[in-house]
Amino acid sequence: MTINVKNIPVPEVTCANCQACCCSLEVMLLTDTGVPDRHVYVDEYGKETMLRFDDGWCSALDRDTLMCSIYENRPWVCRIFEMGSYECIEEREEKM
């Protein structure tokens, strides 16, 4: 059990209870990991980010399983965002 910033115990985040809260964050593409072009958004300045649909969720998120459909080719930022980390817990609290 983890303690959040409000000093309230929160259940451990696992693949079984993850709500993919991080999949609604803006994800800048900083390195080439092989993200398919159909999931890349390029703004008018040439900045590349993960494409998000109108609902705010990442285009690579499988809506049925809440798992990444390009996990092996996910962006570097997604690779370092650890499930159950302080940042993860903070995002979950904001979304709930």
N, C-alpha and C positions, 0 to 999 in steps of 0.2 A: 504494500500500500504506500502510495506517495502522498506527501503533504503539499498542497498548493500554496500560492502566494497569500491566500487568505487564512492559512493555517488550518484548512479543512482537509481531511483525508479524501483522496480520490482513488478509485480503483486503478490497478495497473492497466496500461494500454497494451493490448495484444492485437494480433491480426484478426482475432475473432470479434473484438469489440471496437476496433478502430472505426471512426466515422469519417475518415478522409478529410478532416478539417483543413489540412495543409493543401489540399488540392484546389482550394479556392484562392490561394495566395498568388501574387504575381511572381512568376519564375523567369528570371533572366537567363538566357542561354550564353554562358561565359566560355564554354569549351565545347569541342565537337565530340559528342558521345553517340552520334548516329540517330538523333531524334528525327523521325520521318518528317519530310517537308509539310505534310498535311496537318501536322501539329504545331507548326511554327508560324507565329505572327510577326511580321516585320512592319514597324511603324514608319512614319514619313521621314524619320531621321536615320533609318537603317538599323535601329535597335531591335534585336530579336528576343522574343519572349515566347513562352508556351502559349498556344492559342487557348483562349477560354471562350466558352459558349455564352449566350445571352444570360443564362442562369448563374454565371460566375464560376462554374466548375471547369477544370482543365479538360480539354478535348480528349486527352489520353485516359481519362478515368472511365473505367467500365462502370456504368451506373447500376448494373445488377449486382455486382460483387463488391463494389467500392475498392477495387484493386486497379493498379496501373496496368494498362494494356501494352505498354512499351517498357516494362520494368528493366529489362536488360539494356535498354538504350535510354534510360531516363536521364535527365539533365544532372549535372554535377551538384547543383543546389539541392535537388531532391535526394541525392545520394548522401549528403551530409546532414540532412534534417532527420534526426533520429526519433523513431517512434518512442514515446514515453519520456522524452527529454523535457526540460523546463519549457522550451518554446512550444513543443507539442501540447503540453498540458495547458499552457496559456491560450493557445489557439482554440482548443476544445472548449475552454471556459467562455471565451468570447462568443463562440457560435451557439452555445447552449442558452 
